[in-house]
């Protein structure tokens, strides 16, 4: 379901928080220190490479004929623990500079193999794919993940903590794929420079491999194949041994860039000039320095993010601010280390507070630095950035975590914002403890955090805290949390959606596997609903008269089919009690009051592995004393690996006592990939609340891994029916609301 849909459906309530953590196998509470109570029972020996390996997906080199191999893959889905229906063989080799990992995927029906994606970081869930997990610290707490499909598309991520998978991280590595009548083969080359590890004479890496067969919706793993486990269950990972003495080469990587930009004159909705255009150039540099084998420093000077894809537009039918995800590369690597709080609700550090203003417009980052990594049992993250232009501020974050038991930690964070003009220094800090445990084979994760902020001119320290417990397993997935956020809580580099509140969220999901009517697993929240209740800070969560907002959902029928389709039938009960009039849509206001309403919901989304897939969502019922109907339609066509076309349309039609409105938001993408290193993406968005249409066209070429060439065009036009220069009239092209053409070249140097 799209973000826009969730915002529209939730209306004045907030979406349910589900922080389900990956599970692990075991039979008792693990309170051991060090490597953990369960010893590894599976290893693969890395063969030493004595001759040159050509990365072509064809395993003709002598090392592959003699290398150790693993092929004991078991199903996680659909038949837990059963042998995989198709054979997978993995071999590992190494030289002084890199790991080489070969994955052979036999397939009895090559015509049924799905491969629709080509560009880097594509969502490979629509395709057959393999993923490698490398726990290079060998601590069962974090890992690098590398994936590909039968086209050789590259996908990578960083995993840290219990449930933090950072898919925005990009490493420097390569993969080649070949196909034949009996299967397909992926050959990975992962430079040691892309990993972080303890150098030594008997280095071992934690290791696991996952294969997904799209047409069967079958998930196969070498290790951690239990349904309550999975790829990110590091407690039961295997290991790569016989790596010998490894050392990270090249302690320095430098990424200089040059950029040329032509900015069009900006206009208002009636065609009047507001800001003159210009032509300019810019240059800067990013650098990555290996301070120690486990500690890395990033430096940036004159930073620019012109190549970053535009934010997705939203129509926000609530009283509260919207949360946008970070997309800028400098802030993405190891970004989970700086998290404390609940993302999207309240968090001490929200990187979009640095280098972006409240509207999302760029603020120049003059220079910045970051240090992150491990020092024994400590994880450390330090960030400092100096912004220019009208902001002229220094922003700093310090975050530490200390290991407890096998997966747990206790941590602390401090942030400050020092602005110009005698505004003083704004501060915030917090402590947290996360205790993921295994109790009688099930997962249990208690978690607590507390934070405070200080603002110049305001006395005292405003506090916020949350206590929660999560119990994510295959048959039952239960979660409950309680928050308290003082009205004055304002972390200067953070995000807070609501202040001055008590809040509780939770769910009790029952997920049986009936094995009939083509249903793989049901997800039911009946008779106990999922809930999200917010009361004022002087009131009580146990008195409905004190509630500000409330959301309850009963899922009377829902789940996943064996063919990968998803369906839901829901009933919702919502409440909002605004104390002031607020504009819900252009020209329509909601007066103060206490509103209760009921809604009904149906949704069906087809398996994305189909060449042509559709999704439909409808939610209807009462709404702020009136009624409304929300509709979302989505479609995607994936034409065998080179062309992907998708579109989403969200429409809310409402009739309220104070007026009626129809909110329409559409987003369409056209992607053409020449190969795995050359792609063209066109993104068109329209919303009738702001009466504008926006275009974002981006050409991306990767000459060699680590280098990038971007050509980007952004432009927006008014669709105001009363405007003289209204899109799609061709005259509107001469009166854009905004527009720019950018050429950016990045080159990687390893002195």
C-alpha positions as CSV (number, residue, x, y, z in Angstrom):
1,X,0.0,0.0,0.0
2,X,1.4,3.4,-0.9
3,X,2.3,6.1,1.7
4,X,-0.4,8.3,0.2
5,X,-3.0,5.7,0.8
6,X,-2.1,5.2,4.4
7,X,-2.2,8.9,5.0
8,X,-5.6,9.2,3.3
9,X,-7.1,6.2,5.0
10,X,-5.9,7.0,8.4
11,X,-7.3,10.5,8.0
12,X,-7.0,12.1,11.4
13,X,-5.6,9.1,13.1
14,X,-2.1,7.7,12.9
15,X,-1.0,4.5,11.3
16,X,-0.3,1.6,13.5
17,X,3.3,1.1,14.5
18,X,4.5,-2.4,13.9
19,X,8.1,-2.9,14.9
20,X,8.2,-6.6,14.5
21,X,11.8,-7.8,14.8
22,X,13.3,-10.7,13.0
23,X,13.0,-13.9,15.0
24,X,15.7,-16.4,15.8
25,X,15.7,-20.1,16.6
26,X,16.4,-21.3,20.1
27,X,14.8,-22.8,23.1
28,X,15.6,-20.6,26.0
29,X,16.3,-17.1,27.0
30,X,19.8,-16.3,25.8
31,X,21.7,-14.4,28.5
32,X,25.2,-15.4,27.5
33,X,27.9,-12.9,26.5
34,X,30.3,-13.1,23.6
35,X,29.4,-15.3,20.7
36,X,26.2,-16.7,22.1
37,X,24.8,-19.9,23.5
38,X,24.4,-21.8,20.2
39,X,27.6,-22.7,18.3
40,X,27.8,-22.7,14.5
41,X,27.0,-26.0,13.0
42,X,27.6,-25.1,9.3
43,X,30.7,-23.7,7.6
44,X,32.0,-23.3,4.1
45,X,35.8,-23.1,3.4
46,X,37.0,-20.3,1.1
47,X,39.4,-21.6,-1.5
48,X,42.5,-19.5,-2.2
49,X,42.7,-18.1,-5.8
50,X,46.0,-18.8,-7.5
51,X,45.0,-17.7,-11.0
52,X,43.0,-14.8,-12.4
53,X,39.2,-15.1,-12.2
54,X,37.2,-13.5,-15.0
55,X,33.9,-12.2,-13.7
56,X,31.5,-13.5,-16.4
57,X,29.1,-15.9,-14.6
58,X,30.7,-18.9,-16.3
59,X,32.6,-21.0,-13.8
60,X,35.5,-22.2,-15.9
61,X,38.4,-21.3,-13.7
62,X,40.1,-24.2,-11.9
63,X,39.3,-22.8,-8.4
64,X,35.6,-23.4,-8.9
65,X,36.1,-27.1,-9.7
66,X,38.0,-27.6,-6.4
67,X,36.3,-25.1,-4.0
68,X,34.2,-26.3,-1.1
69,X,30.5,-26.1,-1.8
70,X,27.1,-26.1,0.0
71,X,23.8,-27.3,-1.4
72,X,21.7,-28.2,1.6
73,X,19.0,-25.5,1.1
74,X,15.7,-25.8,3.0
75,X,12.4,-24.1,2.4
76,X,11.2,-21.3,4.7
77,X,8.1,-20.9,2.5
78,X,5.9,-22.6,1.7
79,X,6.9,-25.9,3.4
80,X,9.1,-25.0,6.4
81,X,12.1,-27.3,6.7
82,X,11.5,-29.3,3.5
83,X,14.2,-29.6,0.9
84,X,14.2,-26.9,-1.7
85,X,12.4,-27.9,-4.9
86,X,15.3,-26.6,-7.1
87,X,19.0,-27.3,-6.4
88,X,21.2,-24.4,-5.3
89,X,25.0,-24.7,-5.1
90,X,27.3,-22.1,-3.5
91,X,31.1,-21.9,-3.6
92,X,33.4,-19.3,-2.1
93,X,37.0,-18.3,-3.0
94,X,39.2,-15.3,-2.1
95,X,42.4,-13.5,-3.0
96,X,44.2,-10.7,-1.2
97,X,41.7,-8.1,-2.4
98,X,38.2,-9.7,-2.6
99,X,35.8,-12.4,-1.9
100,X,34.4,-14.4,-4.9
101,X,31.1,-16.2,-4.4
102,X,29.4,-18.3,-7.0
103,X,25.8,-19.3,-6.8
104,X,24.4,-21.9,-9.2
105,X,20.6,-21.9,-9.4
106,X,19.4,-25.1,-11.2
107,X,15.9,-24.7,-12.5
108,X,13.6,-27.4,-14.1
109,X,11.6,-24.7,-16.0
110,X,13.8,-21.9,-17.3
111,X,10.9,-20.5,-19.2
112,X,9.2,-19.8,-15.8
113,X,12.2,-17.9,-14.4
114,X,11.2,-14.3,-13.7
115,X,13.7,-11.5,-14.5
116,X,12.1,-8.1,-15.0
117,X,14.5,-5.7,-13.3
118,X,17.9,-4.4,-14.6
119,X,18.8,-1.1,-12.8
120,X,20.8,-0.9,-9.6
121,X,18.8,-1.0,-6.3
122,X,15.7,-2.2,-8.1
123,X,13.1,-4.0,-6.0
124,X,14.0,-7.6,-6.8
125,X,10.9,-9.1,-5.1
126,X,9.2,-9.2,-8.5
127,X,11.9,-11.6,-9.8
128,X,13.8,-14.8,-9.0
129,X,16.8,-13.6,-7.0
130,X,19.6,-14.6,-4.6
131,X,20.9,-12.7,-1.6
132,X,24.2,-13.2,0.2
133,X,24.5,-12.1,3.8
134,X,28.1,-11.5,5.1
135,X,28.5,-10.8,8.8
136,X,32.1,-9.4,8.3
137,X,32.4,-8.3,12.0
138,X,31.5,-11.9,12.9
139,X,29.4,-10.6,15.8
140,X,25.9,-11.8,14.8
141,X,24.7,-8.2,15.1
142,X,25.2,-6.6,11.7
143,X,25.9,-7.6,8.1
144,X,26.2,-6.5,4.5
145,X,23.8,-8.0,2.0
146,X,24.3,-8.4,-1.7
147,X,21.7,-9.5,-4.2
148,X,21.1,-10.1,-7.8
149,X,18.5,-11.6,-10.3
150,X,19.0,-13.6,-13.5
151,X,19.6,-10.3,-15.3
152,X,22.5,-9.4,-13.1
153,X,20.8,-6.4,-11.5
154,X,22.7,-5.2,-8.4
155,X,21.0,-4.8,-5.0
156,X,22.7,-4.2,-1.7
157,X,21.9,-3.2,1.9
158,X,23.3,-2.9,5.4
159,X,21.7,-4.8,8.2
160,X,22.1,-3.7,11.8
161,X,20.4,-4.1,15.1
162,X,17.3,-6.3,15.1
163,X,15.1,-4.9,12.3
164,X,17.1,-2.2,10.6
165,X,17.8,-3.0,6.9
166,X,19.2,0.1,5.1
167,X,18.5,-0.6,1.5
168,X,19.8,2.8,0.5
169,X,23.5,1.9,1.1
170,X,25.6,1.4,-2.0
171,X,28.8,-0.5,-1.9
172,X,31.5,-0.9,-4.6
173,X,31.2,-4.5,-5.8
174,X,30.3,-6.4,-9.0
175,X,28.3,-9.4,-10.2
176,X,28.0,-11.3,-13.5
177,X,25.2,-13.7,-14.5
178,X,24.9,-16.3,-17.1
179,X,21.9,-18.5,-18.1
180,X,21.6,-21.9,-19.8
181,X,18.9,-24.4,-20.4
182,X,19.2,-25.9,-16.9
183,X,19.5,-22.8,-14.7
184,X,21.4,-19.6,-14.1
185,X,24.6,-18.7,-12.3
186,X,25.6,-15.6,-10.4
187,X,29.3,-14.8,-9.8
188,X,29.9,-12.1,-7.2
189,X,33.1,-10.2,-6.6
190,X,33.0,-8.3,-3.3
191,X,36.2,-6.3,-2.6
192,X,37.4,-6.3,1.0
193,X,37.3,-2.6,0.8
194,X,33.4,-2.8,0.7
195,X,33.4,-4.6,4.1
196,X,34.3,-3.8,7.6
197,X,36.1,-6.5,9.7
198,X,38.6,-7.2,12.3
199,X,41.9,-7.9,10.6
200,X,43.7,-11.1,11.7
201,X,45.3,-14.3,10.8
202,X,42.3,-16.6,11.2
203,X,39.5,-14.4,10.0
204,X,36.0,-15.8,9.8
205,X,32.9,-14.1,8.3
206,X,29.3,-15.0,9.3
207,X,27.5,-16.1,6.2
208,X,24.1,-17.1,4.8
209,X,22.4,-17.4,1.4
210,X,18.8,-17.0,0.4
211,X,17.2,-17.9,-2.9
212,X,13.7,-16.9,-4.0
213,X,11.8,-18.6,-6.8
214,X,9.2,-16.2,-7.8
215,X,6.8,-18.4,-9.8
216,X,6.5,-20.7,-6.8
217,X,6.8,-18.0,-4.1
218,X,9.4,-20.3,-2.6
219,X,12.0,-19.0,-0.2
220,X,15.0,-21.2,0.4
221,X,17.9,-20.7,2.8
222,X,21.1,-22.4,3.8
223,X,20.6,-21.5,7.4
224,X,17.8,-19.9,9.5
225,X,15.1,-21.4,7.4
226,X,12.5,-21.5,10.2
227,X,9.4,-19.4,9.6
228,X,10.1,-17.4,12.7
229,X,13.6,-16.9,11.5
230,X,14.9,-15.8,8.1
231,X,18.0,-14.3,6.4
232,X,18.5,-11.6,9.0
233,X,18.6,-14.2,11.9
234,X,22.3,-13.9,12.6
235,X,22.2,-16.1,15.6
236,X,21.9,-19.1,13.3
237,X,24.1,-18.0,10.4
238,X,26.8,-20.2,9.0
239,X,30.4,-19.1,8.5
240,X,33.0,-18.7,5.8
241,X,36.3,-20.1,7.1
242,X,39.9,-20.5,5.8
243,X,40.1,-16.8,4.8
244,X,43.6,-16.6,6.2
245,X,45.1,-13.2,7.0
246,X,42.9,-10.5,5.7
247,X,43.6,-6.8,5.6
248,X,41.5,-3.9,4.1
249,X,43.4,-2.4,1.2
250,X,43.3,1.3,0.2
251,X,42.6,3.2,3.4
252,X,41.3,6.1,1.4
253,X,38.6,6.6,-1.3
254,X,38.0,10.0,-2.8
255,X,34.9,10.9,-4.8
256,X,35.4,14.3,-6.5
257,X,32.4,15.6,-8.5
258,X,31.7,18.4,-11.1
259,X,28.3,19.7,-11.8
260,X,26.7,22.1,-14.3
261,X,23.3,23.5,-13.8
262,X,20.8,25.6,-15.8
263,X,17.9,26.8,-13.6
264,X,14.8,28.2,-15.3
265,X,13.1,31.4,-14.1
266,X,10.4,30.5,-11.5
267,X,6.9,31.8,-11.8
268,X,3.8,31.9,-9.7
269,X,0.5,30.2,-10.7
270,X,-0.6,33.1,-12.8
271,X,2.7,33.3,-14.8
272,X,4.4,36.2,-12.9
273,X,8.1,35.9,-12.4
274,X,9.2,35.2,-8.8
275,X,12.9,34.2,-9.1
276,X,15.2,34.7,-12.0
277,X,17.0,31.8,-13.7
278,X,20.7,31.3,-13.9
279,X,23.4,29.0,-15.3
280,X,26.2,27.9,-13.0
281,X,28.7,25.2,-12.1
282,X,29.8,23.6,-8.9
283,X,32.5,21.2,-7.7
284,X,33.0,19.3,-4.5
285,X,34.5,16.2,-3.0
286,X,33.5,13.3,-0.7
287,X,36.1,11.1,0.9
288,X,36.1,7.8,2.9
289,X,39.0,7.1,5.2
290,X,39.6,3.9,7.0
291,X,40.6,5.1,10.5
292,X,41.0,1.5,11.7
293,X,39.8,-1.8,10.1
294,X,36.5,-1.3,12.0
295,X,36.2,2.5,12.1
296,X,35.5,4.7,9.0
297,X,35.4,8.4,8.5
298,X,33.5,10.2,5.8
299,X,34.2,13.8,4.8
300,X,32.3,16.0,2.4
301,X,33.0,19.5,1.1
302,X,30.6,21.6,-0.9
303,X,28.1,18.8,-0.9
304,X,25.4,18.5,-3.6
305,X,22.5,16.1,-4.0
306,X,21.1,17.2,-7.4
307,X,20.9,13.6,-8.6
308,X,18.5,12.5,-5.8
309,X,15.0,11.5,-7.0
310,X,12.3,14.0,-6.2
311,X,10.1,13.4,-3.1
312,X,6.8,11.7,-3.7
313,X,3.9,14.2,-3.4
314,X,1.3,13.6,-0.7
315,X,-2.2,15.0,0.0
316,X,-2.2,15.2,3.8
317,X,-5.8,14.9,5.1
318,X,-4.7,15.1,8.7
319,X,-3.7,17.9,11.2
320,X,-0.2,16.6,11.6
321,X,3.1,16.9,9.7
322,X,4.2,14.2,7.2
323,X,7.4,12.2,7.5
324,X,9.5,11.9,4.3
325,X,12.3,9.3,4.1
326,X,16.0,10.3,3.6
327,X,17.4,9.7,0.1
328,X,20.8,11.5,0.2
329,X,23.8,9.2,0.1
330,X,26.0,11.0,2.6
331,X,23.4,10.4,5.4
332,X,22.5,6.8,4.4
333,X,25.5,4.6,5.2
334,X,25.1,3.2,8.7
335,X,22.2,5.6,9.2
336,X,20.5,3.2,11.6
337,X,23.3,3.7,14.1
338,X,22.0,7.2,14.7
339,X,18.4,6.2,15.4
340,X,16.9,6.7,18.8
341,X,13.1,6.8,19.1
342,X,10.4,5.7,16.8
343,X,10.9,6.6,13.1
344,X,8.0,8.5,11.6
345,X,6.7,9.5,15.0
346,X,9.3,10.8,17.3
347,X,13.1,10.5,16.9
348,X,16.1,12.4,18.2
349,X,17.9,12.6,14.9
350,X,16.1,13.1,11.5
351,X,18.8,13.7,8.9
352,X,16.4,15.8,6.7
353,X,16.8,18.5,9.3
354,X,20.3,19.1,7.9
355,X,20.6,20.6,4.5
356,X,16.9,20.9,3.8
357,X,14.4,23.5,4.9
358,X,10.9,22.9,6.1
359,X,9.5,22.7,2.5
360,X,12.2,20.3,1.4
361,X,14.2,22.8,-0.5
362,X,18.0,22.4,-0.4
363,X,20.1,24.4,2.1
364,X,23.9,24.4,1.1
365,X,26.0,22.1,3.2
366,X,29.5,23.7,3.2
367,X,31.3,20.8,4.8
368,X,30.5,17.8,6.9
369,X,32.1,14.8,8.6
370,X,31.1,11.5,10.0
371,X,32.9,8.7,12.0
372,X,31.2,5.4,12.5
373,X,32.0,1.8,13.2
374,X,33.0,-0.5,16.1
375,X,35.5,-0.2,18.9
376,X,35.4,-3.6,20.7
377,X,31.9,-3.9,22.3
378,X,31.1,-0.3,21.4
379,X,29.3,1.0,18.3
380,X,30.1,4.6,17.6
381,X,28.5,7.2,15.3
382,X,29.6,10.9,15.2
383,X,28.3,13.4,12.6
384,X,28.9,17.1,12.2
385,X,27.7,19.4,9.3
386,X,28.0,23.1,8.7
387,X,25.3,24.6,6.6
388,X,25.4,27.9,4.8
389,X,23.0,30.4,3.1
390,X,20.2,31.6,5.4
391,X,20.7,28.7,7.8
392,X,24.4,29.2,8.8
393,X,24.3,26.6,11.5
394,X,26.4,23.8,12.9
395,X,24.7,20.5,13.5
396,X,26.2,17.7,15.5
397,X,25.2,14.2,16.6
398,X,27.0,11.7,18.9
399,X,25.7,8.2,19.3
400,X,27.1,5.2,21.2
401,X,25.8,1.7,21.8
402,X,27.3,-1.0,24.1
403,X,26.7,-4.7,23.4
404,X,24.7,-6.7,25.9
405,X,24.3,-10.4,25.7
406,X,24.1,-11.8,22.1
407,X,21.9,-9.2,20.4
408,X,21.0,-6.6,23.0
409,X,22.5,-3.2,23.6
410,X,22.3,-0.1,25.8
411,X,22.9,3.2,24.1
412,X,22.9,7.0,24.3
413,X,22.7,9.9,21.9
414,X,23.3,13.7,22.0
415,X,22.4,16.3,19.4
416,X,22.8,20.0,19.1
417,X,22.0,22.8,16.7
418,X,24.1,26.0,17.0
419,X,22.5,28.7,14.8
420,X,23.7,32.1,13.9
421,X,22.4,35.5,15.1
422,X,22.6,34.8,18.8
423,X,19.9,32.1,18.8
424,X,21.8,30.0,21.3
425,X,22.3,26.3,21.2
426,X,19.4,23.8,21.1
427,X,20.2,20.4,22.6
428,X,18.6,17.0,22.9
429,X,19.8,13.7,24.4
430,X,18.5,10.3,25.2
431,X,19.1,6.8,26.4
432,X,17.7,3.5,25.1
433,X,17.9,-0.2,25.8
434,X,16.9,-3.0,23.4
435,X,16.6,-6.6,24.7
436,X,15.6,-9.0,21.9
437,X,15.3,-12.5,23.6
438,X,14.4,-16.0,22.6
439,X,12.0,-17.7,25.0
440,X,11.1,-21.3,24.4
441,X,11.7,-20.9,20.7
442,X,9.7,-17.7,20.4
443,X,10.8,-14.1,20.0
444,X,10.3,-11.5,22.7
445,X,11.7,-7.9,22.5
446,X,11.3,-5.5,25.3
447,X,12.5,-2.0,24.5
448,X,12.7,1.3,26.4
449,X,13.9,4.8,25.4
450,X,13.8,8.1,27.1
451,X,14.9,11.5,25.7
452,X,15.0,15.2,26.7
453,X,15.4,18.5,24.9
454,X,16.4,22.0,25.9
455,X,15.5,25.1,24.0
456,X,17.0,28.6,24.7
457,X,14.5,30.8,26.4
458,X,12.4,28.0,27.8
459,X,13.1,26.7,31.3
460,X,13.8,23.0,32.2
461,X,14.1,19.9,30.1
462,X,11.1,18.5,28.2
463,X,10.9,14.7,28.2
464,X,9.7,12.0,25.9
465,X,9.7,8.2,26.5
466,X,8.4,4.9,25.2
467,X,8.2,1.4,26.7
468,X,7.2,-1.4,24.4
469,X,7.3,-5.2,24.0
470,X,7.2,-7.1,20.8
471,X,6.4,-10.8,20.3
472,X,6.7,-11.5,16.5
473,X,6.3,-15.1,15.6
474,X,4.6,-17.1,12.8
475,X,1.2,-18.0,14.5
476,X,0.9,-14.9,16.7
477,X,2.5,-11.5,16.3
478,X,1.8,-9.3,19.3
479,X,3.0,-5.8,20.1
480,X,2.1,-3.1,22.6
481,X,3.7,0.3,23.4
482,X,3.1,3.3,25.6
483,X,4.5,6.8,25.0
484,X,4.6,10.0,26.9
485,X,5.7,13.2,25.1
486,X,5.8,16.6,26.9
487,X,4.3,19.6,25.2
488,X,7.7,21.4,25.1
489,X,9.6,18.5,23.6
490,X,11.5,19.8,20.6
491,X,14.7,18.0,19.6
492,X,16.5,20.5,17.2
493,X,17.6,17.8,14.7
494,X,14.7,15.4,15.3
495,X,11.2,14.8,14.1
496,X,8.1,14.9,16.4
497,X,4.6,14.4,15.0
498,X,2.7,15.1,18.2
499,X,3.6,16.7,21.5
500,X,1.8,17.0,24.8
501,X,0.4,13.5,24.6
502,X,0.0,10.0,26.1
503,X,-0.1,7.4,23.4
504,X,-0.6,3.6,23.1
505,X,-0.3,1.5,20.0
506,X,-0.6,-2.3,19.6
507,X,-1.9,-5.3,17.8
508,X,-2.7,-9.0,18.4
509,X,-2.4,-10.7,15.1
510,X,-3.5,-14.3,14.7
511,X,-1.9,-15.9,11.5
512,X,-3.0,-19.5,10.9
513,X,-2.1,-21.4,7.7
514,X,-5.3,-23.1,6.6
515,X,-3.9,-24.7,3.4
516,X,-7.2,-24.5,1.6
517,X,-8.7,-22.4,-1.2
518,X,-5.2,-21.4,-2.3
519,X,-4.5,-19.5,0.9
520,X,-1.0,-19.7,2.3
521,X,-1.5,-17.7,5.5
522,X,-4.3,-15.6,7.1
523,X,-3.7,-12.4,9.1
524,X,-6.6,-11.8,11.5
525,X,-7.1,-9.1,14.2
526,X,-10.4,-10.2,15.6
527,X,-11.9,-10.0,18.2
528,X,-9.1,-7.8,19.6
529,X,-8.5,-4.9,17.2
530,X,-5.2,-3.2,16.3
531,X,-5.2,0.2,18.1
532,X,-3.6,3.6,18.2
533,X,-4.9,5.9,20.9
534,X,-3.6,9.4,21.9
535,X,-4.8,11.2,25.0
536,X,-3.8,14.7,26.2
537,X,-0.8,14.9,28.6
538,X,-3.0,15.8,31.5
539,X,-5.5,13.1,30.8
540,X,-5.5,9.3,30.8
541,X,-5.4,6.7,28.1
542,X,-8.1,4.8,30.1
543,X,-10.7,7.6,29.7
544,X,-12.1,8.1,26.3
545,X,-13.1,11.6,27.2
546,X,-9.4,12.5,27.3
547,X,-8.6,11.1,23.9
548,X,-7.4,13.4,21.1
549,X,-7.4,10.8,18.4
550,X,-8.2,7.1,18.2
551,X,-7.9,4.4,15.6
552,X,-9.1,0.8,15.8
553,X,-9.1,-1.8,13.1
554,X,-10.6,-5.3,13.0
555,X,-9.2,-7.4,10.2
556,X,-12.0,-9.9,9.8
557,X,-10.4,-11.6,6.8
558,X,-7.0,-11.0,5.3
559,X,-3.8,-12.7,4.3
560,X,-1.6,-14.0,1.4
561,X,-2.5,-16.6,-1.2
562,X,-0.1,-19.3,-2.5
563,X,0.2,-17.4,-5.8
564,X,1.6,-14.3,-3.9
565,X,-1.6,-12.2,-4.0
566,X,-2.6,-10.2,-0.9
567,X,-6.1,-9.4,0.3
568,X,-7.8,-7.7,3.3
569,X,-11.3,-7.1,4.6
570,X,-11.3,-4.6,7.5
571,X,-13.6,-2.6,9.7
572,X,-12.3,0.6,11.3
573,X,-13.5,2.9,14.1
574,X,-11.9,6.3,14.3
575,X,-12.0,9.4,16.5
576,X,-10.6,12.9,16.3
577,X,-11.1,15.9,18.6
578,X,-9.5,19.0,17.1
579,X,-9.5,22.0,19.4
580,X,-9.1,24.5,16.6
581,X,-10.5,24.8,13.1
582,X,-8.1,23.3,10.5
583,X,-8.1,23.2,6.7
584,X,-8.5,19.6,5.6
585,X,-8.4,20.5,1.9
586,X,-8.3,23.6,-0.2
587,X,-11.4,25.6,0.7
588,X,-12.8,23.1,3.2
589,X,-12.3,23.4,7.0
590,X,-13.2,21.2,9.9
591,X,-14.4,23.1,13.0
592,X,-13.5,22.1,16.6
593,X,-15.5,19.2,18.0
594,X,-15.4,15.6,18.9
595,X,-15.9,13.3,16.0
596,X,-16.4,9.5,15.9
597,X,-16.9,7.6,12.7
598,X,-16.8,4.0,11.2
599,X,-15.3,2.9,8.0
600,X,-15.1,-0.3,5.8
601,X,-12.2,-1.4,3.7
602,X,-11.4,-3.9,0.9
603,X,-8.1,-4.4,-0.8
604,X,-6.5,-6.8,-3.2
605,X,-3.0,-6.6,-4.6
606,X,-1.6,-9.0,-7.1
607,X,1.7,-10.7,-7.0
608,X,4.3,-8.2,-8.4
609,X,6.0,-11.1,-10.2
610,X,3.3,-11.1,-12.9
611,X,4.3,-9.3,-16.1
612,X,1.1,-7.2,-15.7
613,X,-0.1,-6.7,-12.1
614,X,-2.9,-4.7,-10.6
615,X,-3.9,-3.6,-7.1
616,X,-7.2,-2.1,-5.8
617,X,-8.1,-0.5,-2.5
618,X,-11.3,1.1,-1.4
619,X,-12.2,2.5,2.0
620,X,-15.6,4.2,2.7
621,X,-17.8,5.4,5.5
622,X,-18.4,8.3,7.8
623,X,-15.9,11.1,8.0
624,X,-16.0,14.3,10.3
625,X,-19.8,14.4,10.4
626,X,-20.1,13.6,6.7
627,X,-18.9,10.8,4.6
628,X,-16.1,10.0,2.2
629,X,-14.8,7.3,-0.2
630,X,-11.1,6.6,-0.7
631,X,-10.0,4.7,-3.8
632,X,-6.6,3.6,-4.9
633,X,-5.7,1.9,-8.1
634,X,-2.3,0.7,-9.1
635,X,-0.8,-1.1,-12.1
636,X,2.6,-2.2,-13.2
637,X,3.9,-3.7,-16.5
638,X,7.3,-5.3,-16.5
639,X,8.4,-6.1,-20.0
640,X,11.1,-8.7,-19.6
641,X,13.9,-6.6,-18.1
642,X,14.2,-3.4,-20.1
643,X,10.9,-1.5,-19.7
644,X,8.9,-1.0,-16.4
645,X,5.8,1.1,-16.4
646,X,3.8,1.7,-13.3
647,X,1.1,4.1,-12.2
648,X,-0.8,4.9,-9.0
649,X,-4.0,6.8,-8.6
650,X,-5.4,7.9,-5.3
651,X,-8.8,9.6,-5.1
652,X,-10.8,10.8,-2.0
653,X,-14.3,12.1,-2.5
654,X,-15.7,13.7,0.7
655,X,-18.9,15.5,1.6
656,X,-18.7,17.3,4.9
657,X,-21.1,19.7,6.7
658,X,-18.8,22.6,5.8
659,X,-18.3,21.6,2.1
660,X,-17.3,19.0,-0.4
661,X,-14.0,18.2,-2.0
662,X,-12.3,15.6,-4.3
663,X,-8.6,15.0,-3.7
664,X,-6.7,13.4,-6.5
665,X,-3.1,12.3,-6.6
666,X,-1.4,10.4,-9.3
667,X,2.2,9.2,-9.8
668,X,3.4,7.4,-12.9
669,X,6.9,6.0,-13.7
670,X,8.5,5.0,-17.0
671,X,11.8,3.2,-16.7
672,X,13.9,2.1,-19.6
673,X,17.1,0.2,-18.8
674,X,19.7,-0.4,-21.5
675,X,21.7,-2.7,-19.2
676,X,22.5,-3.0,-15.5
677,X,24.6,0.2,-15.6
678,X,22.5,2.5,-17.8
679,X,19.0,3.5,-17.0
680,X,16.4,6.3,-17.8
681,X,13.7,7.1,-15.3
682,X,10.8,9.4,-15.9
683,X,8.6,10.3,-13.0
684,X,5.4,12.3,-13.3
685,X,3.3,13.5,-10.4
686,X,0.0,15.4,-10.2
687,X,-2.1,16.6,-7.3
688,X,-5.2,18.8,-7.4
689,X,-4.8,20.3,-3.9
690,X,-1.7,22.2,-5.0
691,X,-2.9,22.3,-8.6
692,X,0.4,21.4,-10.2
693,X,2.1,18.7,-12.2
694,X,5.8,17.8,-11.7
695,X,8.3,16.0,-13.9
696,X,11.5,14.4,-12.9
697,X,13.6,12.7,-15.6
698,X,16.9,11.1,-14.6
699,X,19.5,9.4,-16.8
700,X,22.1,7.4,-14.9
701,X,25.2,5.8,-16.4
702,X,27.8,3.8,-14.4
703,X,30.9,3.6,-16.5
704,X,32.6,1.5,-13.9
705,X,31.4,0.6,-10.4
706,X,32.1,3.7,-8.2
707,X,31.8,6.2,-11.0
708,X,28.5,7.9,-11.9
709,X,27.2,10.2,-14.6
710,X,23.8,11.8,-14.1
711,X,21.6,13.9,-16.3
712,X,18.6,15.3,-14.4
713,X,15.7,17.5,-15.5
714,X,13.1,18.7,-13.0
715,X,10.2,21.0,-13.8
716,X,6.8,21.9,-12.4
717,X,3.7,23.6,-14.0
718,X,0.4,24.9,-12.7
719,X,-2.8,23.2,-13.5
720,X,-5.0,25.9,-12.0
721,X,-8.0,26.1,-14.3
722,X,-8.1,29.9,-14.0
723,X,-4.4,30.4,-14.9
724,X,-3.4,31.7,-18.2
725,X,-0.4,29.5,-18.5
726,X,-2.0,26.2,-17.5
727,X,-0.6,22.8,-18.2
728,X,-1.1,21.0,-20.6
729,X,-1.4,24.1,-22.8
730,X,2.0,24.4,-24.5
731,X,2.2,28.0,-23.4
732,X,2.8,26.7,-19.8
733,X,6.2,25.5,-20.9
734,X,7.4,29.1,-21.0
735,X,6.1,29.8,-17.5
736,X,7.3,26.9,-15.2
737,X,6.7,27.1,-11.5
738,X,10.3,25.7,-11.2
739,X,12.7,24.0,-13.5
740,X,16.3,22.9,-13.8
741,X,18.6,20.8,-15.9
742,X,21.7,19.3,-14.2
743,X,24.7,17.3,-15.4
744,X,26.8,15.7,-12.6
745,X,29.9,13.5,-12.9
746,X,31.4,11.6,-10.0
747,X,34.7,9.8,-10.2
748,X,36.1,7.4,-7.6
749,X,39.8,7.6,-6.8
750,X,41.7,5.1,-4.6
751,X,45.2,6.6,-4.2
